[in-house]
Amino acid sequence: MQLTFNTFCNHYILEPFQCSDKKDRLIALVGSIAVGILFLGLFQCVLYLRQKCKDQSLSQRQISLNGIEKFKKNQETCYRVLTAKVIKKLKGYNLSYQLELPNKKMIFWKHSNENINREVSASKLASYLTDGLVPKARMATYKGKTGIISDFFNLDTKPFENLLKMKSINFNFLNTQQIHQLFCHVIMDRLISNWDTHQGQYGIDLLNRNVISFDKGLSFRLFDLDGLKAENINELDLTIDYWLTDETVSKKDCMGAKLYARVASTFAKAVLNKEITIDITNPILQSFFDKCKNISYSKVEKYLNPLAREMYPSRQSEFINFVWRRVKDVERKTFQYFGW
């Protein structure tokens, strides 16, 4: 049988070696292989398109369920709150809300046009090292406004706010677990160069009684690789207050400037003066220092990349490496500082 288009389609496509002529057999074989590859490619395309449609459908269902859409903006992962119910407008300098998503999950949203990368990067590193005692912030828009979202904690902030009313500051309202959690916060805030540690930045989680600290938007503000700003980046100074001046004390802002930036340093002074006892074998402290000691460069890089690109576009690796080394060495410096 002579090789033609019809005979190929009807017969030789499956049995190319049935051709009587050697040349026809070769042509039929190549044609058969080509057709097989073509059909395999078409089959793969169908599977790909089917999966893509399924993924889009799943994504839409997830957005519908979660009320949040994830997207990329200038290399950064961002979120858009599409559907949420305002539960409460919260107090503070910035517009902020407690929001309820369609899946009933509560989130915190705060409007901010600046310091977003500081808060996002610093809070993620702090959350990791403190086992979640700092809410992780993520860049997010809500009703067209840019800000950050994080998990919502139902906090009792009065014990810390009441520090303003005390004639002599003490932390007797904290139990042993909470004392060691607050100590970790004090060290953590120095690692991320956060001097904004006034009494309005802390609370006790009503669910499990953990000490939570939040609002890391001013982290690394006084940090400078070249030492041109106030902070001495090579020292772990836990009792100094760069922002506590006569001007801030007399101004008495709405958070009570009398203690502005002083919870961390006041607590550290109490530990230094042995008014508060820290057990260096406490599991909370051990977990914190173990995470600091064992953290990888890549993890610090993952958390701080957005901030590094903003602060030091031509020295990103230098900045990340410095913070990484500071975190890994913090146990030694802490023990040295307190004479343990």
VOBA-1610 file (N, C-alpha, C; in pm, whole numbers, padded with zeros to 5 digits, always signed):
BEGIN
Met+00086-00119+00000Met+00000+00000+00000Met+00089+00124+00000Gln+00061+00215-00092Gln+00144+00334-00106Gln+00115+00432+00009Leu+00221+00500+00056Leu+00206+00596+00166Leu+00147+00726+00115Thr+00028+00755+00160Thr-00038+00884+00131Thr-00091+00938+00264Phe-00145+01058+00258Phe-00199+01117+00380Phe-00311+01031+00438Asn-00399+00983+00348Asn-00512+00902+00393Asn-00466+00768+00451Thr-00371+00703+00380Thr-00325+00573+00430Thr-00247+00589+00560Phe-00177+00701+00572Phe-00104+00726+00698Phe-00201+00742+00814Cys-00304+00825+00792Cys-00401+00851+00899Cys-00481+00726+00934Asn-00512+00646+00834Asn-00599+00530+00857Asn-00523+00406+00902His-00397+00398+00869His-00327+00272+00894His-00184+00289+00947Tyr-00103+00361+00870Tyr+00040+00365+00901Tyr+00076+00447+01025Ile-00017+00531+01073Ile+00012+00609+01193Ile+00036+00519+01314Leu-00032+00402+01313Leu-00014+00306+01421Leu+00085+00196+01386Glu+00100+00168+01257Glu+00190+00061+01215Glu+00281+00112+01102Pro+00372+00202+01133Pro+00457+00263+01028Pro+00546+00162+00957Phe+00579+00051+01023Phe+00669-00046+00961Phe+00599-00136+00859Gln+00470-00117+00840Gln+00397-00194+00740Gln+00417-00138+00599Cys+00477-00019+00591Cys+00504+00039+00458Cys+00603-00052+00384Ser+00577-00070+00255Ser+00664-00159+00177Ser+00796-00092+00140Asp+00792+00039+00119Asp+00912+00112+00080Asp+00988+00159+00204Lys+01122+00146+00200Lys+01206+00183+00314Lys+01192+00331+00348Lys+01190+00415+00245Lys+01176+00559+00265Lys+01041+00592+00327Asp+00936+00524+00279Asp+00802+00547+00333Asp+00794+00505+00480Arg+00864+00393+00512Arg+00864+00348+00651Arg+00925+00453+00743Leu+01035+00514+00698Leu+01102+00617+00778Leu+01013+00740+00795Ile+00949+00781+00683Ile+00860+00897+00690Ile+00741+00868+00782Ala+00685+00748+00769Ala+00571+00710+00851Ala+00609+00704+01000Leu+00731+00654+01028Leu+00777+00645+01166Leu+00793+00783+01228Val+00860+00873+01154Val+00879+01011+01204Val+00744+01079+01222Gly+00655+01059+01124Gly+00522+01120+01134Gly+00445+01068+01252Ser+00456+00937+01275Ser+00385+00876+01388Ser+00435+00932+01521Ile+00568+00946+01532Ile+00626+01002+01656Ile+00582+01147+01674Ala+00584+01224+01565Ala+00546+01366+01572Ala+00401+01381+01616Val+00314+01297+01560Val+00173+01303+01598Val+00156+01267+01746Gly+00233+01167+01790Gly+00226+01128+01931Gly+00267+01241+02024Ile+00377+01308+01986Ile+00424+01421+02067Ile+00321+01534+02067Leu+00262+01559+01951Leu+00161+01665+01940Leu+00042+01637+02030Phe-00007+01513+02025Phe-00123+01478+02108Phe-00088+01482+02257Leu+00035+01441+02290Leu+00079+01446+02429Leu+00085+01591+02478Gly+00137+01679+02390Gly+00143+01821+02425Gly+00006+01880+02445Leu-00086+01846+02355Leu-00223+01896+02368Leu-00288+01846+02496Phe-00260+01720+02529Phe-00315+01662+02651Phe-00263+01736+02774Gln-00133+01767+02773Gln-00072+01841+02884Gln-00132+01981+02895Cys-00156+02044+02780Cys-00217+02178+02780Cys-00356+02175+02842Val-00431+02071+02807Val-00566+02057+02863Val-00559+02041+03014Leu-00465+01956+03060Leu-00450+01936+03204Leu-00408+02065+03274Tyr-00316+02140+03211Tyr-00268+02266+03269Tyr-00382+02367+03282Leu-00458+02382+03174Leu-00569+02478+03175Leu-00676+02437+03277Arg-00698+02307+03286Arg-00796+02258+03383Arg-00752+02289+03526Gln-00622+02266+03554Gln-00569+02292+03687Gln-00570+02441+03719Lys-00539+02522+03617Lys-00538+02667+03637Lys-00677+02718+03671Cys-00776+02667+03600Cys-00914+02705+03629Cys-00954+02662+03769Lys-00908+02542+03807Lys-00939+02492+03940Lys-00873+02578+04047Asp-00745+02617+04022Asp-00673+02701+04118Asp-00739+02837+04132Gln-00782+02894+04018Gln-00849+03023+04023Gln-00980+03014+04100Ser-01050+02904+04076Ser-01176+02884+04147Ser-01152+02869+04296Leu-01045+02791+04331Leu-01011+02773+04471Leu-00968+02904+04534Ser-00889+02981+04457Ser-00843+03111+04507Ser-00960+03203+04535Gln-01057+03203+04443Gln-01175+03287+04463Gln-01254+03242+04585Arg-01263+03109+04605Arg-01334+03058+04722Arg-01262+03096+04850Gln-01126+03090+04845Gln-01048+03126+04962Gln-01063+03274+04994Ile-01060+03359+04889Ile-01079+03502+04910Ile-01217+03528+04969Ser-01316+03455+04916Ser-01451+03471+04966Ser-01460+03430+05113Leu-01386+03324+05148Leu-01388+03274+05285Leu-01306+03361+05379Asn-01184+03398+05335Asn-01092+03472+05421Asn-01112+03623+05415Gly-01164+03670+05303Gly-01183+03814+05288Gly-01056+03889+05259Ile-00945+03816+05231Ile-00815+03879+05208Ile-00755+03827+05078Glu-00702+03918+04999Glu-00636+03883+04873Glu-00487+03912+04885Lys-00406+03819+04837Lys-00260+03831+04843Lys-00208+03873+04706Phe-00112+03967+04704Phe-00055+04010+04577Phe+00087+04062+04599Lys+00160+04084+04490Lys+00297+04134+04495Lys+00302+04280+04455Lys+00381+04358+04528Lys+00400+04499+04495Lys+00544+04537+04525Asn+00618+04577+04420Asn+00759+04615+04436Asn+00839+04509+04511Gln+00826+04385+04468Gln+00897+04270+04523Gln+00846+04226+04660Glu+00753+04301+04718Glu+00705+04267+04851Glu+00568+04199+04844Thr+00545+04108+04937Thr+00414+04043+04948Thr+00320+04135+05024Cys+00207+04165+04962Cys+00109+04255+05023Cys-00027+04185+05029Tyr-00116+04246+05105Tyr-00249+04190+05121Tyr-00353+04300+05103Arg-00469+04258+05060Arg-00580+04352+05044Arg-00701+04296+05119Val-00748+04369+05218Val-00866+04326+05292Val-00989+04363+05210Leu-01057+04263+05157Leu-01170+04287+05068Leu-01303+04289+05142Thr-01317+04197+05235Thr-01443+04185+05308Thr-01414+04168+05456Ala-01462+04260+05536Ala-01441+04251+05681Ala-01545+04337+05752Lys-01581+04293+05869Lys-01676+04367+05952Lys-01600+04440+06062Val-01626+04568+06076Val-01560+04647+06181Val-01625+04612+06315Ile-01546+04555+06404Ile-01595+04522+06538Ile-01577+04640+06632Lys-01462+04705+06620Lys-01433+04815+06711Lys-01327+04906+06652Lys-01345+05036+06669Lys-01240+05130+06637Lys-01151+05141+06760Leu-01021+05126+06741Leu-00929+05118+06853Leu-00861+05251+06878Lys-00819+05271+07001Lys-00751+05396+07036Lys-00607+05390+06988Gly-00547+05506+06974Gly-00409+05513+06929Gly-00389+05633+06839Tyr-00263+05656+06802Tyr-00231+05771+06718Tyr-00288+05755+06577Asn-00283+05633+06526Asn-00328+05607+06389Asn-00468+05545+06388Leu-00535+05562+06276Leu-00664+05498+06256Leu-00644+05347+06261Ser-00715+05278+06349Ser-00698+05133+06361Ser-00830+05068+06401Tyr-00845+04943+06357Tyr-00970+04871+06381Tyr-00943+04727+06424Gln-01039+04674+06498Gln-01052+04530+06514Gln-01151+04485+06408Leu-01107+04396+06318Leu-01191+04352+06207Leu-01223+04204+06220Glu-01341+04168+06173Glu-01380+04026+06168Glu-01392+03985+06022Leu-01318+03881+05983Leu-01322+03830+05847Leu-01442+03736+05830Pro-01477+03703+05705Pro-01591+03613+05682Pro-01579+03478+05752Asn-01454+03432+05774Asn-01435+03303+05843Asn-01434+03319+05995Lys-01474+03438+06043Lys-01487+03470+06186Lys-01353+03498+06254Lys-01245+03495+06179Lys-01115+03526+06238Lys-01105+03676+06263Met-01048+03712+06379Met-01029+03852+06414Met-00889+03897+06374Ile-00881+04015+06313Ile-00751+04071+06278Ile-00745+04217+06324Phe-00623+04266+06334Phe-00599+04406+06366Phe-00551+04475+06240Trp-00606+04593+06211Trp-00559+04672+06097Trp-00530+04813+06144Lys-00416+04866+06099Lys-00375+05002+06136Lys-00333+05078+06012His-00384+05198+05998His-00347+05283+05884His-00207+05340+05907Ser-00125+05335+05803Ser+00009+05392+05812Ser+00064+05414+05672Asn+00123+05530+05651Asn+00188+05559+05523Asn+00340+05556+05535Glu+00389+05536+05655Glu+00533+05531+05676Glu+00566+05424+05779Asn+00692+05389+05786Asn+00741+05289+05882Asn+00684+05149+05859Ile+00621+05125+05744Ile+00559+04995+05723Ile+00664+04884+05717Asn+00770+04906+05640Asn+00873+04802+05630Asn+00944+04781+05763Arg+00958+04887+05841Arg+01017+04872+05974Arg+00932+04778+06059Glu+00803+04804+06059Glu+00713+04724+06142Glu+00701+04581+06091Val+00688+04565+05961Val+00673+04430+05904Val+00798+04346+05930Ser+00914+04400+05898Ser+01038+04324+05914Ser+01069+04296+06060Ala+01063+04400+06142Ala+01100+04384+06283Ala+01003+04293+06357Ser+00874+04306+06329Ser+00776+04224+06401Ser+00788+04076+06364Lys+00825+04047+06240Lys+00841+03907+06200Lys+00960+03843+06270Leu+01070+03917+06277Leu+01187+03866+06349Leu+01156+03851+06497Ala+01090+03951+06554Ala+01056+03948+06696Ala+00958+03835+06728Ser+00862+03814+06641Ser+00764+03708+06662Ser+00830+03571+06662Tyr+00924+03552+06569Tyr+00993+03423+06562Tyr+01074+03397+06689Leu+01150+03495+06733Leu+01239+03474+06847Leu+01164+03464+06980Thr+01047+03526+06989Thr+00971+03522+07115Thr+00858+03420+07113Asp+00859+03331+07016Asp+00754+03229+07005Asp+00614+03289+06998Gly+00601+03395+06918Gly+00470+03451+06891Gly+00421+03554+06991Leu+00507+03601+07080Leu+00465+03702+07178Leu+00458+03842+07116Val+00503+03854+06992Val+00489+03977+06914Val+00407+03944+06790Pro+00294+04010+06767Pro+00214+03981+06647Pro+00292+04015+06520Lys+00287+03925+06422Lys+00353+03949+06294Lys+00270+04046+06210Ala+00332+04154+06169Ala+00263+04254+06086Ala+00286+04224+05939Arg+00184+04252+05857Arg+00194+04237+05712Arg+00136+04361+05645Met+00199+04403+05538Met+00149+04520+05466Met+00013+04488+05406Ala-00084+04576+05428Ala-00220+04549+05379Ala-00296+04678+05356Thr-00383+04674+05255Thr-00471+04787+05231Thr-00612+04751+05276Tyr-00683+04853+05322Tyr-00822+04834+05364Tyr-00899+04960+05328Lys-01001+04943+05247Lys-01082+05055+05198Lys-00996+05163+05133Gly-00897+05116+05056Gly-00812+05208+04981Gly-00699+05271+05060Lys-00691+05243+05189Lys-00585+05300+05273Lys-00477+05195+05299Thr-00352+05240+05296Thr-00239+05151+05320Thr-00211+05141+05469Gly-00175+05021+05511Gly-00143+05002+05652Gly-00087+04864+05676Ile-00110+04813+05795Ile-00063+04678+05828Ile-00177+04600+05894Ile-00171+04467+05877Ile-00262+04379+05948Ile-00181+04281+06031Ser-00243+04231+06135Ser-00182+04126+06216Ser-00294+04051+06288Asp-00259+03939+06348Asp-00359+03868+06429Asp-00404+03959+06543Phe-00530+03946+06579Phe-00583+04029+06687Phe-00571+03956+06821Phe-00515+04024+06920Phe-00507+03971+07055Phe-00599+04053+07145Asn-00681+03985+07221Asn-00767+04054+07317Asn-00684+04079+07443Leu-00637+04202+07458Leu-00538+04233+07560Leu-00595+04316+07675Asp-00541+04289+07793Asp-00564+04375+07909Asp-00441+04465+07919Thr-00456+04590+07882Thr-00342+04683+07882Thr-00336+04768+08009Lys-00438+04759+08093Lys-00445+04846+08211Lys-00329+04827+08308Pro-00284+04702+08334Pro-00173+04687+08428Pro-00050+04768+08389Phe-00021+04774+08259Phe+00094+04852+08214Phe+00062+05002+08212Glu-00059+05036+08171Glu-00097+05178+08169Glu-00101+05235+08311Asn-00133+05151+08408Asn-00139+05197+08547Asn-00002+05229+08606Leu+00103+05193+08534Leu+00237+05228+08582Leu+00251+05379+08598Leu+00174+05453+08518Leu+00178+05600+08526Leu+00131+05651+08662Lys+00043+05576+08726Lys-00019+05623+08850Lys+00062+05587+08974Met+00166+05506+08954Met+00244+05461+09068Met+00348+05565+09109Lys+00363+05583+09240Lys+00467+05675+09288Lys+00605+05614+09267Ser+00614+05485+09288Ser+00739+05413+09258Ser+00704+05296+09168Ile+00773+05287+09057Ile+00739+05187+08955Ile+00776+05047+09004Asn+00682+04955+08988Asn+00713+04814+09015Asn+00632+04727+08919Phe+00674+04604+08909Phe+00609+04510+08818Phe+00550+04391+08895Asn+00495+04421+09012Asn+00441+04316+09098Asn+00316+04251+09039Phe+00257+04312+08939Phe+00136+04255+08878Phe+00169+04138+08785Leu+00296+04112+08763Leu+00338+04003+08674Leu+00373+03878+08753Asn+00331+03761+08703Asn+00374+03636+08765Asn+00509+03594+08707Thr+00560+03481+08751Thr+00694+03438+08710Thr+00705+03420+08560Gln+00605+03356+08500Gln+00607+03337+08355Gln+00609+03470+08282Gln+00526+03563+08327Gln+00514+03692+08261Gln+00640+03776+08278Ile+00706+03763+08393Ile+00831+03836+08415Ile+00936+03793+08313His+00945+03664+08289His+01045+03614+08194His+01005+03646+08050Gln+00876+03652+08023Gln+00831+03694+07890Gln+00866+03841+07866Leu+00842+03925+07966Leu+00874+04066+07952Leu+01025+04086+07937Phe+01102+04005+08007Phe+01248+04014+07993Phe+01290+03984+07848Cys+01227+03884+07788Cys+01256+03852+07647Cys+01219+03969+07556His+01108+04035+07587His+01068+04153+07509His+01173+04263+07520Val+01225+04283+07640Val+01325+04388+07662Val+01449+04362+07576Ile+01497+04238+07577Ile+01614+04203+07496Ile+01580+04213+07347Met+01462+04164+07311Met+01421+04163+07171Met+01414+04305+07114Asp+01361+04398+07192Asp+01350+04536+07143Asp+01486+04598+07118Arg+01585+04557+07194Arg+01720+04610+07167Arg+01778+04547+07041Leu+01745+04421+07015Leu+01796+04354+06895Leu+01742+04420+06768Ile+01618+04469+06774Ile+01559+04534+06657Ile+01564+04686+06670Ser+01646+04734+06764Ser+01666+04878+06784Ser+01534+04952+06798Asn+01446+04895+06880Asn+01316+04958+06905Asn+01319+05026+07042Trp+01324+05158+07041Trp+01328+05233+07166Trp+01190+05285+07204Asp+01092+05253+07123Asp+00954+05296+07147Asp+00885+05192+07235Thr+00921+05192+07363Thr+00871+05086+07453Thr+00793+05146+07570His+00707+05244+07540His+00628+05302+07648His+00519+05205+07692Gln+00450+05240+07799Gln+00355+05148+07862Gln+00235+05115+07773Gly+00214+05193+07668Gly+00102+05166+07578Gly+00132+05060+07474Gln+00252+05002+07479Gln+00292+04902+07379Gln+00288+04759+07433Tyr+00229+04741+07551Tyr+00227+04609+07613Tyr+00086+04576+07661Gly+00060+04448+07671Gly-00067+04402+07726Gly-00057+04256+07765Ile-00155+04211+07843Ile-00162+04070+07883Ile-00277+04005+07809Asp-00244+03902+07733Asp-00343+03830+07653Asp-00445+03764+07746Leu-00571+03799+07729Leu-00675+03746+07817Leu-00699+03596+07796Leu-00655+03544+07682Leu-00678+03402+07653Leu-00583+03312+07730Asn-00453+03345+07728Asn-00355+03256+07793Asn-00261+03329+07887Arg-00288+03458+07912Arg-00214+03538+08010Arg-00069+03564+07971Asn-00038+03555+07844Asn+00097+03588+07798Asn+00115+03739+07787Val+00238+03785+07809Val+00270+03927+07789Val+00299+03948+07640Ile+00221+04035+07579Ile+00233+04064+07436Ile+00285+04206+07420Ser+00381+04224+07330Ser+00422+04361+07294Ser+00397+04380+07146Phe+00369+04504+07107Phe+00329+04529+06969Phe+00376+04668+06926Asp+00345+04703+06803Asp+00382+04832+06744Asp+00533+04847+06737Lys+00593+04782+06637Lys+00737+04790+06616Lys+00771+04884+06500Gly+00684+04982+06476Gly+00700+05071+06361Gly+00819+05164+06367Leu+00876+05185+06486Leu+00992+05273+06497Leu+01122+05195+06517Ser+01117+05066+06490Ser+01238+04984+06499Ser+01343+05033+06399Phe+01468+05026+06440Phe+01584+05065+06358Phe+01583+05214+06321Arg+01499+05292+06386Arg+01494+05434+06353Arg+01622+05506+06398Leu+01678+05464+06510Leu+01801+05526+06559Leu+01924+05442+06522Phe+01904+05344+06437Phe+02013+05254+06396Phe+02085+05314+06276Asp+02217+05305+06278Asp+02295+05350+06162Asp+02425+05271+06156Leu+02450+05209+06043Leu+02571+05127+06028Leu+02698+05207+06048Asp+02692+05336+06017Asp+02812+05421+06028Asp+02819+05496+06160Gly+02725+05467+06251Gly+02728+05531+06382Gly+02696+05678+06381Leu+02616+05723+06283Leu+02585+05866+06272Leu+02461+05905+06351Lys+02391+05807+06407Lys+02273+05836+06487Lys+02301+05805+06634Ala+02200+05826+06717Ala+02221+05820+06862Ala+02264+05683+06913Glu+02205+05578+06859Glu+02227+05445+06915Glu+02370+05395+06892Asn+02427+05340+06997Asn+02555+05270+06984Asn+02524+05126+06945Ile+02536+05096+06818Ile+02490+04968+06767Ile+02578+04852+06810Asn+02695+04881+06865Asn+02787+04774+06905Asn+02771+04735+07052Glu+02684+04803+07123Glu+02664+04774+07265Glu+02520+04732+07293Leu+02504+04647+07392Leu+02370+04606+07436Leu+02338+04686+07562Asp+02292+04809+07542Asp+02261+04895+07656Asp+02111+04887+07683Leu+02075+04825+07795Leu+01934+04797+07823Leu+01869+04902+07912Thr+01946+04992+07969Thr+01888+05087+08064Thr+01886+05230+08015Ile+01944+05256+07899Ile+01945+05392+07847Ile+01814+05423+07775Asp+01775+05552+07774Asp+01654+05596+07703Asp+01691+05714+07613Tyr+01709+05686+07485Tyr+01747+05793+07393Tyr+01634+05893+07373Trp+01510+05848+07390Trp+01397+05936+07362Trp+01339+06001+07487Leu+01393+05970+07603Leu+01340+06028+07726Leu+01417+06155+07757Thr+01360+06269+07725Thr+01425+06398+07747Thr+01335+06486+07833Asp+01389+06598+07879Asp+01309+06692+07957Asp+01189+06740+07876Glu+01210+06754+07746Glu+01101+06802+07660Glu+00987+06701+07654Thr+01020+06573+07637Thr+00913+06472+07628Thr+00845+06454+07762Val+00918+06468+07871Val+00858+06453+08004Val+00760+06566+08031Ser+00798+06689+07997Ser+00711+06803+08024Ser+00593+06810+07928Lys+00611+06753+07809Lys+00505+06759+07709Lys+00384+06677+07750Lys+00407+06564+07817Lys+00300+06475+07864Lys+00202+06443+07751Asp+00247+06364+07656Asp+00159+06327+07545Asp+00050+06231+07593Cys-00037+06191+07500Cys-00156+06114+07540Cys-00122+05977+07596Met+00000+05927+07570Met+00039+05798+07627Met+00111+05817+07760Gly+00130+05942+07804Gly+00197+05966+07930Gly+00347+05973+07912Ala+00396+06087+07872Ala+00539+06099+07840Ala+00629+06077+07960Lys+00571+06082+08080Lys+00650+06059+08200Lys+00720+05923+08194Leu+00656+05828+08128Leu+00716+05696+08115Leu+00748+05663+07970Tyr+00747+05764+07885Tyr+00769+05737+07743Tyr+00901+05666+07722Ala+00894+05552+07652Ala+01014+05473+07621Ala+01082+05417+07745Arg+01005+05398+07855Arg+01072+05359+07978Arg+01034+05223+08033Val+00938+05154+07979Val+00904+05022+08034Val+01025+04929+08025Ala+01087+04923+07907Ala+01200+04833+07888Ala+01317+04870+07978Ser+01354+04998+07978Ser+01471+05039+08056Ser+01444+05032+08206Thr+01322+05066+08248Thr+01288+05059+08391Thr+01292+04915+08439Phe+01239+04825+08358Phe+01241+04683+08394Phe+01385+04632+08400Ala+01466+04670+08301Ala+01606+04626+08299Ala+01683+04677+08421Lys+01653+04801+08462Lys+01719+04856+08581Lys+01681+04777+08706Ala+01553+04737+08712Ala+01507+04659+08827Ala+01577+04523+08833Val+01600+04463+08716Val+01673+04336+08711Val+01818+04358+08752Leu+01876+04465+08701Leu+02016+04497+08730Leu+02036+04523+08879Asn+01936+04586+08942Asn+01944+04617+09086Asn+01893+04502+09173Lys+01864+04388+09108Lys+01817+04268+09178Lys+01683+04288+09249Glu+01604+04383+09199Glu+01468+04400+09250Glu+01375+04299+09184Ile+01414+04251+09069Ile+01341+04146+08997Ile+01438+04032+08972Thr+01395+03910+09002Thr+01481+03793+08986Thr+01452+03724+08853Ile+01557+03702+08777Ile+01547+03629+08651Ile+01617+03495+08666Asp+01545+03389+08635Asp+01600+03253+08641Asp+01654+03218+08503Ile+01785+03208+08491Ile+01845+03185+08360Ile+01816+03045+08306Thr+01762+02957+08391Thr+01724+02822+08344Thr+01577+02815+08306Asn+01506+02927+08316Asn+01364+02928+08282Asn+01344+02887+08136Pro+01249+02797+08107Pro+01228+02749+07969Pro+01199+02860+07869Ile+01130+02965+07913Ile+01098+03076+07822Ile+01227+03144+07778Leu+01315+03166+07875Leu+01443+03231+07845Leu+01531+03139+07761Gln+01532+03011+07796Gln+01614+02914+07723Gln+01570+02906+07577Ser+01440+02902+07554Ser+01388+02896+07417Ser+01428+03020+07338Phe+01417+03135+07403Phe+01452+03261+07336Phe+01600+03263+07296Phe+01687+03231+07391Phe+01830+03235+07362Phe+01872+03125+07263Asp+01807+03010+07270Asp+01837+02903+07174Asp+01802+02946+07032Lys+01688+03011+07018Lys+01648+03058+06885Lys+01744+03165+06834Cys+01786+03252+06924Cys+01882+03356+06885Cys+02014+03293+06840Lys+02060+03197+06918Lys+02191+03136+06891Lys+02190+03054+06762Asn+02078+02991+06732Asn+02072+02898+06619Asn+02008+02956+06493Ile+01968+03081+06497Ile+01901+03138+06380Ile+01997+03145+06261Ser+01947+03115+06144Ser+02031+03116+06024Ser+02031+03254+05959Tyr+02135+03279+05883Tyr+02143+03405+05810Tyr+02025+03418+05714Ser+01990+03307+05649Ser+01882+03312+05550Ser+01748+03350+05613Lys+01726+03309+05738Lys+01600+03344+05804Lys+01596+03494+05836Val+01708+03545+05887Val+01715+03689+05915Val+01700+03768+05784Glu+01763+03718+05680Glu+01752+03783+05549Glu+01608+03784+05500Lys+01539+03673+05518Lys+01399+03663+05476Lys+01313+03768+05547Tyr+01336+03786+05676Tyr+01256+03880+05754Tyr+01293+04026+05723Leu+01422+04053+05709Leu+01467+04192+05701Leu+01488+04246+05560Asn+01473+04162+05459Asn+01499+04206+05322Asn+01422+04333+05283Pro+01291+04341+05310Pro+01219+04463+05271Pro+01277+04589+05334Leu+01313+04578+05462Leu+01370+04694+05532Leu+01511+04724+05482Ala+01588+04619+05455Ala+01724+04638+05405Ala+01724+04711+05272Arg+01630+04675+05185Arg+01621+04743+05055Arg+01586+04890+05071Glu+01508+04919+05174Glu+01467+05058+05197Glu+01576+05140+05265Met+01639+05083+05368Met+01738+05158+05446Met+01875+05163+05379Tyr+01918+05049+05326Tyr+02053+05040+05269Tyr+02048+04969+05134Pro+01997+05036+05031Pro+01983+04972+04900Pro+02113+04918+04843Ser+02225+04980+04877Ser+02354+04933+04824Ser+02435+04855+04928Arg+02377+04838+05049Arg+02451+04767+05156Arg+02359+04669+05229Gln+02271+04608+05153Gln+02171+04520+05214Gln+02236+04406+05293Ser+02331+04339+05231Ser+02396+04224+05296Ser+02470+04266+05422Glu+02531+04383+05419Glu+02605+04432+05536Glu+02510+04455+05653Phe+02396+04516+05625Phe+02296+04542+05729Phe+02242+04412+05787Ile+02202+04320+05700Ile+02144+04193+05745Ile+02247+04113+05823Asn+02370+04111+05775Asn+02476+04037+05843Asn+02503+04093+05982Phe+02498+04226+05994Phe+02522+04288+06125Phe+02413+04247+06224Val+02287+04256+06182Val+02177+04219+06271Val+02184+04071+06305Trp+02215+03989+06207Trp+02226+03844+06230Trp+02331+03813+06337Arg+02448+03875+06324Arg+02554+03851+06423Arg+02515+03905+06560Arg+02444+04016+06562Arg+02400+04073+06690Arg+02301+03980+06759Val+02211+03922+06683Val+02113+03828+06740Val+02183+03704+06795Lys+02275+03649+06718Lys+02342+03526+06759Lys+02429+03546+06884Asp+02474+03668+06906Asp+02566+03696+07017Asp+02495+03752+07140Val+02362+03763+07134Val+02291+03836+07239Val+02293+03765+07374Glu+02297+03633+07376Glu+02301+03562+07504Glu+02429+03597+07581Arg+02541+03594+07512Arg+02668+03627+07577Arg+02667+03770+07630Lys+02616+03862+07549Lys+02616+04003+07590Lys+02518+04028+07704Thr+02406+03956+07703Thr+02308+03971+07811Thr+02366+03923+07944Phe+02428+03806+07941Phe+02488+03752+08063Phe+02599+03844+08114Gln+02673+03898+08021Gln+02781+03990+08057Gln+02724+04118+08119Tyr+02616+04168+08061Tyr+02554+04293+08107Tyr+02504+04280+08250Phe+02441+04166+08282Phe+02382+04148+08414Phe+02477+04077+08512Gly+02597+04044+08465Gly+02695+03982+08554Gly+02659+03841+08594Trp+02594+03766+08504Trp+02554+03629+08535Trp+02667+03531+08503
//
